[in-house]
Amino acid sequence: PRMTAAGCKAVIERTSSGGLLVLDRAQSARWCSPELSVWSIFEMWAIGNARLPWTVACSQGAVAAVAPFVGGRWEHGEFDARVAWNLARVRVRLDPGHVRAAWADDVRMVLGYICGDGPPEVRAARRARAERQLNVTLPLRALPTVLRDAAHLDRGDESADLLADALRCLEDLRRVAPLNLASFAGPHGETPVHVLA
């Protein structure tokens, strides 16, 4: 038998000390596509809902999503800027037309579990809260890498355009979530301002 959403959440809460999302460029591109896997969404939501720390990793490095690594750094190694840019553009919609699963019943089950029971306005509020959690956490952790990369590697207009796009994303996120400026320091303590100078 397949695992239920409640069963998956219980396993995460009882046995996990956090989560690890491992991505390459192709996988990260799927995270900013309109039809993301409902189980990927659910795992990240359940870990965040249980207030557990989690990390995003690629072959070159890792970024802490909720709390810094031991030593106070938020990034370890050289996190791939293209993976980071894909994550910075994550826009999860918890709607059956915007998520996918091998079985249609899984979509209904998982979205039903995240949104819960109750009147439509209660379910809508829960859905909005879950979407905000997912749409803020990943982009906020990915943008510092994108900003440092755009500032450091002068690729002419491409870098200027990327920097402008990243700053627009950051401005949008700043309106809905507080910024932790310490989390913008790179793996060697550098910030985008240091690199630009």
PyRosetta script that sets phi, psi and omega in degrees:
from pyrosetta import init, pose_from_sequence

init()
pose = pose_from_sequence("PRMTAAGCKAVIERTSSGGLLVLDRAQSARWCSPELSVWSIFEMWAIGNARLPWTVACSQGAVAAVAPFVGGRWEHGEFDARVAWNLARVRVRLDPGHVRAAWADDVRMVLGYICGDGPPEVRAARRARAERQLNVTLPLRALPTVLRDAAHLDRGDESADLLADALRCLEDLRRVAPLNLASFAGPHGETPVHVLA")
pose.set_psi(1, 146.5)
pose.set_omega(1, 178.3)
pose.set_phi(2, -75.9)
pose.set_psi(2, 154.7)
pose.set_omega(2, 178.6)
pose.set_phi(3, -73.3)
pose.set_psi(3, 144.7)
pose.set_omega(3, 175.2)
pose.set_phi(4, -89.6)
pose.set_psi(4, 164.8)
pose.set_omega(4, 177.2)
pose.set_phi(5, -62.1)
pose.set_psi(5, -42.5)
pose.set_omega(5, 179.2)
pose.set_phi(6, -63.0)
pose.set_psi(6, -40.8)
pose.set_omega(6, 178.7)
pose.set_phi(7, -64.8)
pose.set_psi(7, -42.2)
pose.set_omega(7, 178.9)
pose.set_phi(8, -63.4)
pose.set_psi(8, -44.3)
pose.set_omega(8, 179.6)
pose.set_phi(9, -63.3)
pose.set_psi(9, -41.6)
pose.set_omega(9, 179.4)
pose.set_phi(10, -63.0)
pose.set_psi(10, -41.5)
pose.set_omega(10, 178.4)
pose.set_phi(11, -62.6)
pose.set_psi(11, -45.4)
pose.set_omega(11, 179.3)
pose.set_phi(12, -60.2)
pose.set_psi(12, -47.0)
pose.set_omega(12, -176.9)
pose.set_phi(13, -68.1)
pose.set_psi(13, -34.8)
pose.set_omega(13, -177.3)
pose.set_phi(14, -82.9)
pose.set_psi(14, -31.9)
pose.set_omega(14, -169.4)
pose.set_phi(15, -116.1)
pose.set_psi(15, -11.3)
pose.set_omega(15, -172.5)
pose.set_phi(16, -99.8)
pose.set_psi(16, 143.7)
pose.set_omega(16, 170.4)
pose.set_phi(17, -105.2)
pose.set_psi(17, 5.5)
pose.set_omega(17, 178.8)
pose.set_phi(18, 158.8)
pose.set_psi(18, -173.7)
pose.set_omega(18, -178.1)
pose.set_phi(19, -129.8)
pose.set_psi(19, 157.4)
pose.set_omega(19, 178.3)
pose.set_phi(20, -134.4)
pose.set_psi(20, 120.7)
pose.set_omega(20, 176.9)
pose.set_phi(21, -107.7)
pose.set_psi(21, 111.7)
pose.set_omega(21, -178.2)
pose.set_phi(22, -104.4)
pose.set_psi(22, 123.2)
pose.set_omega(22, -175.1)
pose.set_phi(23, -133.7)
pose.set_psi(23, 148.7)
pose.set_omega(23, 165.4)
pose.set_phi(24, -110.6)
pose.set_psi(24, -174.6)
pose.set_omega(24, -176.4)
pose.set_phi(25, -62.2)
pose.set_psi(25, -43.7)
pose.set_omega(25, -178.6)
pose.set_phi(26, -65.7)
pose.set_psi(26, -43.4)
pose.set_omega(26, 179.4)
pose.set_phi(27, -65.8)
pose.set_psi(27, -39.8)
pose.set_omega(27, -179.5)
pose.set_phi(28, -66.3)
pose.set_psi(28, -30.9)
pose.set_omega(28, 177.7)
pose.set_phi(29, -64.1)
pose.set_psi(29, -32.7)
pose.set_omega(29, 177.6)
pose.set_phi(30, -66.5)
pose.set_psi(30, -28.1)
pose.set_omega(30, -180.0)
pose.set_phi(31, -68.6)
pose.set_psi(31, -22.7)
pose.set_omega(31, 177.6)
pose.set_phi(32, -106.9)
pose.set_psi(32, 18.1)
pose.set_omega(32, 175.4)
pose.set_phi(33, -89.8)
pose.set_psi(33, 161.6)
pose.set_omega(33, -177.6)
pose.set_phi(34, -68.5)
pose.set_psi(34, -21.3)
pose.set_omega(34, -177.4)
pose.set_phi(35, -121.7)
pose.set_psi(35, 85.6)
pose.set_omega(35, 179.1)
pose.set_phi(36, -86.9)
pose.set_psi(36, 151.9)
pose.set_omega(36, 178.6)
pose.set_phi(37, -62.4)
pose.set_psi(37, 128.6)
pose.set_omega(37, -179.7)
pose.set_phi(38, -63.4)
pose.set_psi(38, -31.1)
pose.set_omega(38, 179.3)
pose.set_phi(39, -73.6)
pose.set_psi(39, -34.7)
pose.set_omega(39, 174.5)
pose.set_phi(40, -62.8)
pose.set_psi(40, -45.0)
pose.set_omega(40, 177.4)
pose.set_phi(41, -60.0)
pose.set_psi(41, -46.6)
pose.set_omega(41, -176.1)
pose.set_phi(42, -62.7)
pose.set_psi(42, -42.8)
pose.set_omega(42, -179.9)
pose.set_phi(43, -61.2)
pose.set_psi(43, -44.9)
pose.set_omega(43, 179.0)
pose.set_phi(44, -66.0)
pose.set_psi(44, -38.8)
pose.set_omega(44, 178.3)
pose.set_phi(45, -64.9)
pose.set_psi(45, -46.0)
pose.set_omega(45, -177.2)
pose.set_phi(46, -63.9)
pose.set_psi(46, -40.6)
pose.set_omega(46, 178.0)
pose.set_phi(47, -64.4)
pose.set_psi(47, -45.6)
pose.set_omega(47, 178.3)
pose.set_phi(48, -66.3)
pose.set_psi(48, -39.3)
pose.set_omega(48, -179.9)
pose.set_phi(49, -65.9)
pose.set_psi(49, -31.9)
pose.set_omega(49, 176.6)
pose.set_phi(50, -82.0)
pose.set_psi(50, 1.5)
pose.set_omega(50, -179.8)
pose.set_phi(51, 58.7)
pose.set_psi(51, 39.3)
pose.set_omega(51, 176.6)
pose.set_phi(52, -96.6)
pose.set_psi(52, 147.4)
pose.set_omega(52, 177.0)
pose.set_phi(53, -72.7)
pose.set_psi(53, 153.5)
pose.set_omega(53, 174.2)
pose.set_phi(54, -147.8)
pose.set_psi(54, 159.9)
pose.set_omega(54, -172.8)
pose.set_phi(55, -130.2)
pose.set_psi(55, 144.9)
pose.set_omega(55, 172.7)
pose.set_phi(56, -109.0)
pose.set_psi(56, 128.8)
pose.set_omega(56, -177.1)
pose.set_phi(57, -128.5)
pose.set_psi(57, 151.9)
pose.set_omega(57, 170.1)
pose.set_phi(58, -136.3)
pose.set_psi(58, -178.0)
pose.set_omega(58, -175.2)
pose.set_phi(59, -65.9)
pose.set_psi(59, -21.5)
pose.set_omega(59, -177.9)
pose.set_phi(60, -96.8)
pose.set_psi(60, -16.9)
pose.set_omega(60, -176.8)
pose.set_phi(61, 177.8)
pose.set_psi(61, -172.0)
pose.set_omega(61, -178.5)
pose.set_phi(62, -143.3)
pose.set_psi(62, 152.2)
pose.set_omega(62, 177.8)
pose.set_phi(63, -126.5)
pose.set_psi(63, 128.5)
pose.set_omega(63, 175.6)
pose.set_phi(64, -76.5)
pose.set_psi(64, 132.7)
pose.set_omega(64, -174.3)
pose.set_phi(65, -92.9)
pose.set_psi(65, -28.5)
pose.set_omega(65, -172.8)
pose.set_phi(66, -119.9)
pose.set_psi(66, -42.1)
pose.set_omega(66, -178.3)
pose.set_phi(67, -138.4)
pose.set_psi(67, 151.3)
pose.set_omega(67, -177.7)
pose.set_phi(68, -66.2)
pose.set_psi(68, 160.0)
pose.set_omega(68, 173.5)
pose.set_phi(69, -69.1)
pose.set_psi(69, 168.6)
pose.set_omega(69, 173.2)
pose.set_phi(70, -56.6)
pose.set_psi(70, 133.5)
pose.set_omega(70, -176.6)
pose.set_phi(71, 99.7)
pose.set_psi(71, -7.2)
pose.set_omega(71, 173.9)
pose.set_phi(72, 89.5)
pose.set_psi(72, -5.7)
pose.set_omega(72, 179.7)
pose.set_phi(73, -82.7)
pose.set_psi(73, 148.6)
pose.set_omega(73, 178.4)
pose.set_phi(74, -98.7)
pose.set_psi(74, -14.3)
pose.set_omega(74, -179.9)
pose.set_phi(75, -131.3)
pose.set_psi(75, 140.5)
pose.set_omega(75, 177.5)
pose.set_phi(76, -124.9)
pose.set_psi(76, 133.6)
pose.set_omega(76, -177.4)
pose.set_phi(77, 76.9)
pose.set_psi(77, -155.4)
pose.set_omega(77, 178.7)
pose.set_phi(78, -118.3)
pose.set_psi(78, 90.3)
pose.set_omega(78, -178.3)
pose.set_phi(79, -61.6)
pose.set_psi(79, 136.2)
pose.set_omega(79, -177.2)
pose.set_phi(80, -62.2)
pose.set_psi(80, 119.8)
pose.set_omega(80, -176.8)
pose.set_phi(81, -65.9)
pose.set_psi(81, -29.5)
pose.set_omega(81, 178.4)
pose.set_phi(82, -71.4)
pose.set_psi(82, -39.3)
pose.set_omega(82, 174.3)
pose.set_phi(83, -62.2)
pose.set_psi(83, -44.4)
pose.set_omega(83, 179.7)
pose.set_phi(84, -59.9)
pose.set_psi(84, -43.1)
pose.set_omega(84, -179.3)
pose.set_phi(85, -63.5)
pose.set_psi(85, -39.5)
pose.set_omega(85, 176.0)
pose.set_phi(86, -61.5)
pose.set_psi(86, -43.5)
pose.set_omega(86, -179.7)
pose.set_phi(87, -69.2)
pose.set_psi(87, -30.0)
pose.set_omega(87, 178.5)
pose.set_phi(88, -66.4)
pose.set_psi(88, -21.2)
pose.set_omega(88, -177.9)
pose.set_phi(89, -102.9)
pose.set_psi(89, 15.1)
pose.set_omega(89, 179.3)
pose.set_phi(90, -62.9)
pose.set_psi(90, 130.2)
pose.set_omega(90, 176.0)
pose.set_phi(91, -139.9)
pose.set_psi(91, 86.2)
pose.set_omega(91, -178.3)
pose.set_phi(92, -77.8)
pose.set_psi(92, 134.1)
pose.set_omega(92, 172.1)
pose.set_phi(93, -122.2)
pose.set_psi(93, 118.3)
pose.set_omega(93, -178.8)
pose.set_phi(94, -85.6)
pose.set_psi(94, 72.9)
pose.set_omega(94, -177.0)
pose.set_phi(95, -138.8)
pose.set_psi(95, 137.5)
pose.set_omega(95, -176.9)
pose.set_phi(96, -52.7)
pose.set_psi(96, -28.1)
pose.set_omega(96, 179.2)
pose.set_phi(97, -80.8)
pose.set_psi(97, -5.7)
pose.set_omega(97, -175.9)
pose.set_phi(98, -122.3)
pose.set_psi(98, 10.9)
pose.set_omega(98, 174.3)
pose.set_phi(99, -135.3)
pose.set_psi(99, 160.3)
pose.set_omega(99, -178.5)
pose.set_phi(100, -133.4)
pose.set_psi(100, 159.0)
pose.set_omega(100, 174.1)
pose.set_phi(101, -158.9)
pose.set_psi(101, 160.1)
pose.set_omega(101, 178.8)
pose.set_phi(102, -64.2)
pose.set_psi(102, -32.9)
pose.set_omega(102, 179.9)
pose.set_phi(103, -119.7)
pose.set_psi(103, 130.4)
pose.set_omega(103, -179.5)
pose.set_phi(104, -59.5)
pose.set_psi(104, -32.7)
pose.set_omega(104, 178.5)
pose.set_phi(105, -60.5)
pose.set_psi(105, -32.9)
pose.set_omega(105, 179.3)
pose.set_phi(106, -63.5)
pose.set_psi(106, -39.8)
pose.set_omega(106, 179.4)
pose.set_phi(107, -61.6)
pose.set_psi(107, -49.2)
pose.set_omega(107, 179.8)
pose.set_phi(108, -62.1)
pose.set_psi(108, -43.1)
pose.set_omega(108, -177.9)
pose.set_phi(109, -63.7)
pose.set_psi(109, -49.9)
pose.set_omega(109, -176.3)
pose.set_phi(110, -66.8)
pose.set_psi(110, -47.6)
pose.set_omega(110, 179.2)
pose.set_phi(111, -63.5)
pose.set_psi(111, -36.5)
pose.set_omega(111, 176.0)
pose.set_phi(112, -63.7)
pose.set_psi(112, -38.0)
pose.set_omega(112, 179.8)
pose.set_phi(113, -69.2)
pose.set_psi(113, -44.3)
pose.set_omega(113, -179.8)
pose.set_phi(114, -65.3)
pose.set_psi(114, -43.2)
pose.set_omega(114, -176.3)
pose.set_phi(115, -83.9)
pose.set_psi(115, -21.1)
pose.set_omega(115, 176.7)
pose.set_phi(116, 72.6)
pose.set_psi(116, -172.4)
pose.set_omega(116, 178.2)
pose.set_phi(117, -96.1)
pose.set_psi(117, 174.4)
pose.set_omega(117, 175.9)
pose.set_phi(118, 117.6)
pose.set_psi(118, -176.1)
pose.set_omega(118, -179.8)
pose.set_phi(119, -62.7)
pose.set_psi(119, 157.3)
pose.set_omega(119, -178.4)
pose.set_phi(120, -53.5)
pose.set_psi(120, -37.2)
pose.set_omega(120, -178.5)
pose.set_phi(121, -68.2)
pose.set_psi(121, -32.1)
pose.set_omega(121, 176.9)
pose.set_phi(122, -69.9)
pose.set_psi(122, -45.4)
pose.set_omega(122, 178.3)
pose.set_phi(123, -62.3)
pose.set_psi(123, -40.5)
pose.set_omega(123, 179.7)
pose.set_phi(124, -64.7)
pose.set_psi(124, -39.5)
pose.set_omega(124, 178.7)
pose.set_phi(125, -65.8)
pose.set_psi(125, -41.6)
pose.set_omega(125, 177.8)
pose.set_phi(126, -64.5)
pose.set_psi(126, -41.7)
pose.set_omega(126, 179.0)
pose.set_phi(127, -63.0)
pose.set_psi(127, -44.8)
pose.set_omega(127, 179.8)
pose.set_phi(128, -61.9)
pose.set_psi(128, -41.0)
pose.set_omega(128, 179.0)
pose.set_phi(129, -64.0)
pose.set_psi(129, -43.5)
pose.set_omega(129, 179.2)
pose.set_phi(130, -65.9)
pose.set_psi(130, -42.1)
pose.set_omega(130, 178.1)
pose.set_phi(131, -62.3)
pose.set_psi(131, -41.5)
pose.set_omega(131, 179.5)
pose.set_phi(132, -62.3)
pose.set_psi(132, -45.4)
pose.set_omega(132, 179.6)
pose.set_phi(133, -55.1)
pose.set_psi(133, -48.0)
pose.set_omega(133, -177.5)
pose.set_phi(134, -73.9)
pose.set_psi(134, -37.9)
pose.set_omega(134, -175.7)
pose.set_phi(135, -80.6)
pose.set_psi(135, -8.8)
pose.set_omega(135, 178.1)
pose.set_phi(136, -104.8)
pose.set_psi(136, -46.0)
pose.set_omega(136, -172.5)
pose.set_phi(137, -61.1)
pose.set_psi(137, -52.8)
pose.set_omega(137, -178.6)
pose.set_phi(138, -63.4)
pose.set_psi(138, -50.0)
pose.set_omega(138, 179.9)
pose.set_phi(139, -61.4)
pose.set_psi(139, -40.0)
pose.set_omega(139, -179.5)
pose.set_phi(140, -63.1)
pose.set_psi(140, -34.1)
pose.set_omega(140, 179.7)
pose.set_phi(141, -80.6)
pose.set_psi(141, -25.6)
pose.set_omega(141, -177.6)
pose.set_phi(142, -85.8)
pose.set_psi(142, -31.6)
pose.set_omega(142, -174.1)
pose.set_phi(143, -60.8)
pose.set_psi(143, -38.5)
pose.set_omega(143, 177.9)
pose.set_phi(144, -57.2)
pose.set_psi(144, -39.1)
pose.set_omega(144, 177.9)
pose.set_phi(145, -64.4)
pose.set_psi(145, -43.2)
pose.set_omega(145, 179.6)
pose.set_phi(146, -62.9)
pose.set_psi(146, -44.5)
pose.set_omega(146, -179.0)
pose.set_phi(147, -63.2)
pose.set_psi(147, -44.8)
pose.set_omega(147, 179.1)
pose.set_phi(148, -63.7)
pose.set_psi(148, -41.8)
pose.set_omega(148, -179.5)
pose.set_phi(149, -63.6)
pose.set_psi(149, -46.3)
pose.set_omega(149, -178.9)
pose.set_phi(150, -64.4)
pose.set_psi(150, -36.4)
pose.set_omega(150, -179.2)
pose.set_phi(151, -75.2)
pose.set_psi(151, -35.8)
pose.set_omega(151, -174.3)
pose.set_phi(152, -80.1)
pose.set_psi(152, -45.8)
pose.set_omega(152, -175.6)
pose.set_phi(153, -95.9)
pose.set_psi(153, 97.5)
pose.set_omega(153, -178.2)
pose.set_phi(154, -74.6)
pose.set_psi(154, 102.7)
pose.set_omega(154, 177.2)
pose.set_phi(155, -111.7)
pose.set_psi(155, 32.4)
pose.set_omega(155, 177.1)
pose.set_phi(156, 66.4)
pose.set_psi(156, -132.7)
pose.set_omega(156, -176.6)
pose.set_phi(157, -61.3)
pose.set_psi(157, -33.3)
pose.set_omega(157, 179.4)
pose.set_phi(158, -60.2)
pose.set_psi(158, -44.8)
pose.set_omega(158, 178.5)
pose.set_phi(159, -66.4)
pose.set_psi(159, -42.0)
pose.set_omega(159, 179.9)
pose.set_phi(160, -62.9)
pose.set_psi(160, -42.2)
pose.set_omega(160, 178.9)
pose.set_phi(161, -65.6)
pose.set_psi(161, -43.9)
pose.set_omega(161, 179.1)
pose.set_phi(162, -62.8)
pose.set_psi(162, -43.2)
pose.set_omega(162, 178.9)
pose.set_phi(163, -61.9)
pose.set_psi(163, -43.4)
pose.set_omega(163, 179.0)
pose.set_phi(164, -63.9)
pose.set_psi(164, -43.9)
pose.set_omega(164, 178.2)
pose.set_phi(165, -63.0)
pose.set_psi(165, -42.7)
pose.set_omega(165, -179.8)
pose.set_phi(166, -65.0)
pose.set_psi(166, -39.3)
pose.set_omega(166, 178.8)
pose.set_phi(167, -67.3)
pose.set_psi(167, -35.4)
pose.set_omega(167, 175.5)
pose.set_phi(168, -64.4)
pose.set_psi(168, -43.2)
pose.set_omega(168, 176.8)
pose.set_phi(169, -59.9)
pose.set_psi(169, -44.7)
pose.set_omega(169, -179.7)
pose.set_phi(170, -62.0)
pose.set_psi(170, -41.4)
pose.set_omega(170, 178.0)
pose.set_phi(171, -62.4)
pose.set_psi(171, -42.2)
pose.set_omega(171, 177.7)
pose.set_phi(172, -62.6)
pose.set_psi(172, -43.1)
pose.set_omega(172, -179.5)
pose.set_phi(173, -68.3)
pose.set_psi(173, -37.2)
pose.set_omega(173, -179.6)
pose.set_phi(174, -59.9)
pose.set_psi(174, -27.8)
pose.set_omega(174, 179.6)
pose.set_phi(175, -70.8)
pose.set_psi(175, -24.8)
pose.set_omega(175, -174.9)
pose.set_phi(176, -115.0)
pose.set_psi(176, -9.6)
pose.set_omega(176, -177.9)
pose.set_phi(177, -148.9)
pose.set_psi(177, 146.1)
pose.set_omega(177, 176.4)
pose.set_phi(178, -70.8)
pose.set_psi(178, 148.1)
pose.set_omega(178, 177.8)
pose.set_phi(179, -95.9)
pose.set_psi(179, 137.9)
pose.set_omega(179, 173.9)
pose.set_phi(180, -102.2)
pose.set_psi(180, 97.6)
pose.set_omega(180, -174.2)
pose.set_phi(181, -61.9)
pose.set_psi(181, -30.1)
pose.set_omega(181, 177.8)
pose.set_phi(182, -61.6)
pose.set_psi(182, -30.0)
pose.set_omega(182, -178.7)
pose.set_phi(183, -72.4)
pose.set_psi(183, -9.7)
pose.set_omega(183, 179.7)
pose.set_phi(184, -84.4)
pose.set_psi(184, -8.5)
pose.set_omega(184, 178.0)
pose.set_phi(185, -68.8)
pose.set_psi(185, 140.3)
pose.set_omega(185, -179.6)
pose.set_phi(186, -80.5)
pose.set_psi(186, -176.1)
pose.set_omega(186, -176.8)
pose.set_phi(187, -64.6)
pose.set_psi(187, -18.3)
pose.set_omega(187, 179.1)
pose.set_phi(188, -112.9)
pose.set_psi(188, 15.6)
pose.set_omega(188, 179.1)
pose.set_phi(189, 88.1)
pose.set_psi(189, -2.4)
pose.set_omega(189, -178.6)
pose.set_phi(190, -77.5)
pose.set_psi(190, 152.6)
pose.set_omega(190, 176.1)
pose.set_phi(191, -120.5)
pose.set_psi(191, 167.5)
pose.set_omega(191, 175.8)
pose.set_phi(192, -56.7)
pose.set_psi(192, -34.0)
pose.set_omega(192, 179.1)
pose.set_phi(193, -64.8)
pose.set_psi(193, -41.9)
pose.set_omega(193, 177.2)
pose.set_phi(194, -59.3)
pose.set_psi(194, -44.2)
pose.set_omega(194, -177.3)
pose.set_phi(195, -67.3)
pose.set_psi(195, -42.2)
pose.set_omega(195, 179.7)
pose.set_phi(196, -64.4)
pose.set_psi(196, -35.5)
pose.set_omega(196, -178.4)
pose.set_phi(197, -65.7)
pose.dump_pdb("model.pdb")
